[in-house]
Amino acid sequence: MAKEKFRAPAFDDIVFELRNKEYGAYKLRKRYSRHMLIALLIGIVITCTVVIGPYMNAKAAAGKTKIVREETQVEILMENLDQPTEQVAPPPPPP
């Protein structure tokens, strides 16, 4: 006698046994693992882009030559400077 493999029905099949499977919830539950896998892959791609993007940008910018300007020094002589006049606010009117 050949051994027969007994296949137990999935939980979704048990829940929707006497219900309308065309309603939409059954299809959503059947495709749940596929949707989670796609969401996981999209999340990994976005995370890798956020982590690796700045590194690649820094590597690309390192090869470029930077323009360096000559520094000039300016001397400021502080002679004969007028002192600023102190501005006094008028007193508030009496109540």
C-alpha positions as CSV (number, residue, x, y, z in Angstrom):
1,M,0.0,0.0,0.0
2,A,1.4,3.4,-1.0
3,K,1.5,6.0,1.6
4,E,-0.9,8.8,0.9
5,K,0.1,12.2,2.0
6,F,-2.6,13.9,3.9
7,R,-2.8,17.6,3.1
8,A,-4.5,19.7,5.7
9,P,-6.5,22.6,4.4
10,A,-4.9,26.0,4.9
11,F,-6.3,28.3,7.6
12,D,-7.7,30.7,5.0
13,D,-9.6,27.8,3.4
14,I,-11.1,26.8,6.7
15,V,-12.1,30.4,7.6
16,F,-13.7,31.0,4.2
17,E,-15.2,27.5,3.8
18,L,-18.8,28.6,3.8
19,R,-18.3,32.2,2.9
20,N,-18.1,34.1,-0.4
21,K,-14.5,33.8,-1.6
22,E,-15.1,36.3,-4.5
23,Y,-15.7,39.1,-2.0
24,G,-12.0,40.1,-2.0
25,A,-10.8,39.3,1.5
26,Y,-9.9,35.8,0.6
27,K,-7.8,37.0,-2.3
28,L,-6.0,39.5,-0.1
29,R,-5.2,36.9,2.5
30,K,-3.9,34.5,-0.2
31,R,-1.6,37.1,-1.7
32,Y,-0.4,38.5,1.7
33,S,2.9,36.7,1.7
34,R,3.6,38.0,-1.8
35,H,2.8,41.6,-0.8
36,M,5.0,41.3,2.3
37,L,7.9,40.0,0.2
38,I,7.6,42.9,-2.3
39,A,7.3,45.4,0.6
40,L,10.4,43.9,2.2
41,L,12.4,44.1,-1.0
42,I,11.4,47.7,-1.6
43,G,12.3,48.6,2.0
44,I,15.8,47.0,1.6
45,V,16.4,48.8,-1.7
46,I,15.4,52.2,-0.2
47,T,17.6,51.5,2.9
48,C,20.6,50.6,0.8
49,T,20.1,53.7,-1.4
50,V,20.0,55.9,1.7
51,V,23.1,54.3,3.2
52,I,25.2,53.9,0.1
53,G,24.1,57.1,-1.7
54,P,26.1,59.6,0.4
55,Y,29.1,57.3,0.2
56,M,29.0,57.2,-3.5
57,N,28.5,60.9,-3.7
58,A,31.6,61.5,-1.5
59,K,33.6,59.1,-3.7
60,A,32.5,61.0,-6.9
61,A,33.3,64.4,-5.3
62,A,36.8,63.2,-4.1
63,G,38.0,62.9,-7.7
64,K,37.1,66.4,-8.7
65,T,39.6,69.2,-8.2
66,K,38.7,72.1,-6.1
67,I,39.4,75.7,-7.0
68,V,41.4,77.4,-4.4
69,R,41.4,81.2,-4.3
70,E,44.4,83.2,-3.1
71,E,43.9,84.6,0.3
72,T,44.3,88.3,0.7
73,Q,44.9,90.1,3.9
74,V,43.3,93.4,4.7
75,E,44.6,95.7,7.4
76,I,42.1,97.9,9.3
77,L,43.4,100.9,11.1
78,M,41.3,102.0,14.0
79,E,42.3,105.6,14.4
80,N,40.1,108.6,15.0
81,L,36.9,106.6,15.4
82,D,33.9,108.6,16.6
83,Q,32.1,107.1,19.6
84,P,28.5,106.3,18.9
85,T,26.0,108.5,20.6
86,E,23.9,106.8,23.2
87,Q,20.2,106.9,22.3
88,V,17.9,107.3,25.3
89,A,14.3,106.2,24.9
90,P,11.8,108.8,26.0
91,P,10.0,108.0,29.3
92,P,6.5,106.4,28.9
93,P,3.5,108.7,29.3
94,P,1.9,108.7,32.8
95,P,-1.3,106.6,33.2
